[in-house]
Amino acid sequence: MGGRAEMLEGAGFQVADRAILPDDLDGIEECLVLWSEQGMRLVVTAGGTGLTARDHTPQATLRAIDYRVPGM
């Protein structure tokens, strides 16, 4: 995970927080909503388990957003 954060910082982004979460739909959604409420303007997610039935990151993201922009 440190490599991804360093890559973003190298591109000029400020990394305000990081989290490693279990594959829990509600927990992931809560984290995304919390960060949004804290004013984070960009949240980057990366599923650690890959695209498997256990990875709930895409579903949690859809539950947490107000407006979907396909391709972003």
N, C-alpha and C positions, 0 to 999 in steps of 0.2 A: 504494500500500500504506500509506503514511503516513496517509492519510485514514481508513482502517479502524482502524488502531491508535489514532489520536486519538479516534475515535468510541468505542472500547471504554474508553479511559482516562477519557473524559468521563462514561461510565456507571459509573465507580468500579472498573474492572478495572485490575490491574497488568499491563502488557505486558512479559513477561520475555524474550522472544526473537522474532525474525522470520526468515523464510527465503524466498528466491525460488529455487525448484527447477525443473530441467528436467522435462519429461514423462517421467519414468523411474519405473516401478512400484516397483522395489527401493529406489531413492533416497528416494522419498517415504515408503515404509513405514519405512525405517531412521530417518528424521528423526522421524516420529511416535512410534516406539518409544523413541528416545532421549529425547525430551521427556517421555514418560510415566515413564521410568526416573529422570529428574531430578526428578520429583515435580510436574510441571505438572498442575494439576487440570482445566484446560479448554484445548483446542486448537481454534482456529478455522481452517478451511481455506477457500480460495477458488480455484477453478480459473481460471488466467489465460487458457487457450485456449478456455474455454467447453465446452459439452457436445459434444465431438467425439471421434472415434476415438483421437485423440492424448492426450486427458485421462485420466490414470490415477489421479487423486486418489480417486474413489469406490472403486475396486478396492483401492488401497493402504490406504485407511482400513479396509475390511472385513478385510484381512489383519492389520492392526495391533491391532484391538480384541478384547477377550475376551467382551464382552457387548453385543449390539445392542439399542438402544431405538428402534424405529421412530418417526419424527416428531421426533426430537431431533437 
